[in-house]
């Protein structure tokens, strides 16, 4: 039996390492480029005692309780529902854009005419992509859709992705649908939790297994090669290489760089108890930045903290050489990037001992719950492969 | 043309007086027993600069924009949505009891089994009376209904009404239904507002009409009599007597007292910015009191206020002779009281110039919006009567 190497210690790498170590009782080495575990879920207490998610706010949201059940092995979870406002035309309005937002944007008198139409067109109080409003046959609904799209979606999207909405994949735009009721939860998932002591603690416990060795601050790409139809590590054969980083970089970007988006996050401390009316505020119309997070409002327990920190997100292109966008966050899914990804995916398929997993390697905009579920599924494939080799 | 007298200056008396004065251009005298206008909507600033609703929290809620449009003649309205928590088994849980409350009361793991059943049984995310759960064919739904009923409804009802739930009219219990979604608004009405400068200001403006004379601190019952098939005032004939007080007292309680419920409200000031997590908190299991209101959270503008006041409601029987329950708030609608009311109603019908209107006189548990709409309708009847007399 050869070596098993996992590249990356976010949810994909962390979960696969743990499952291999525990269920298959095999030694695993986790190689992590950064000086900490947990990928972009990494959090830490700042000098004011406030627990900061260093790579932007992460909320666990799912309709599938099994996701939370899985995580509960490694940490206590506490209910914490992501709440947002959006600032439009200088006023706080509700996000998700819902029936309250309708009243806030067009006034209650006009809303009195529009709400019955929305209820009739979209019964059941679900969430509806803004495109369904923009393309609706009813003129009032269409007008509202256009207003919302122009005031919120177009400007936000162009900042967030550096692209016009028409250029980005529809699935990305549809991630922030309108709620056809008064639901105030940013995401309409039944189970919304945070790890009681933070994500880093969760990952620490997940990776705390005698079969797991973690190597921080080591760039796996300097070790990985391909030889004889197999991925190799330091020129030596490995039984299984699991890679969770950007797929293009695994192959030296030979077909060109896949676009990923990054965030430049700036922090400001205020000697006050509260700075904004919700944990997060979205600024579709502001110059440069998209969102602010007040982490004190996110923390499960802020007792003993005084003052508050606002983290402001400036989306930037991912560029490992740059000073600001050094970590990849989101795949920028467009027609072009989809085609390019496909080429890398086909290339990866040539190596039987290579397994890709996660947002960066699969080039898919997974939420955390989808990432966890997908990784557990992926483990089934890895397991079958490893057991097949043993026989 | 004879005299027009209106007894009471709440929404029923206030609106009818205004409409008669303005639309019919007739002089009206408003007789108010208390030393202030506005009935139980009366509010005033306390010594800390906090605007207190002296007879318990009043939120304007309606699905009918015309109600707000009508009120806007007299005051600016600002959006303000009533938000509650309920304390059950020592924990804050969401009120309205909704899907979040399900998770809070039975835990997310069990909720993961129950929520899909609730969604299937009650599609559309509406509000459902607790009785529909208690009597449901599915055992899990029924068990949850019973749990909710026993932990929240039974105890609250018995305190609130001084009766067991079985004794009170179903419509009263059904006033606090469960939300089959995550709606956090206490009432599921589209338009939720407060008068920007308070209710007293609203009533002041409503009654500020050259045709209206208001007499405060005068008990109309000492003036009203019945003679020759007509209501009379100080022994003199009146063209029209509009009465908005308790119907039984109008007739000297001759068939016995109709039960009304009252509140004994106690105030406590705290030198803190905030005392509770929502404007109002419901305590179904507490001894004696039902709700607390933190008025600073209710006020449209609390800038410049320091400290906060908690008002605690102790429901008591209405008894004009008692020290605590001197104002009638709610009709206690039961089979017995319904029969008794009917006798008074039949009696009132004998007097052509007598018009009853409002919660106390109609013995109906109107919300403010229903009261306003009903009063506007009642005005049509009064108008037809007065114009008929003129012809």
Interface residues (C-beta under 8 A of the other chain):
Chain A: X65 X68 X69 X79 X81 X99 X100 X103 X104 X108 X109 X111 X112 X115 X123 X124 X125 X181 X182 X183 X184 X185 X188 X190 X191 X193 X273
Chain B: X65 X68 X69 X79 X81 X99 X100 X103 X104 X108 X109 X111 X112 X115 X123 X124 X125 X181 X182 X183 X184 X185 X188 X190 X191 X193 X273
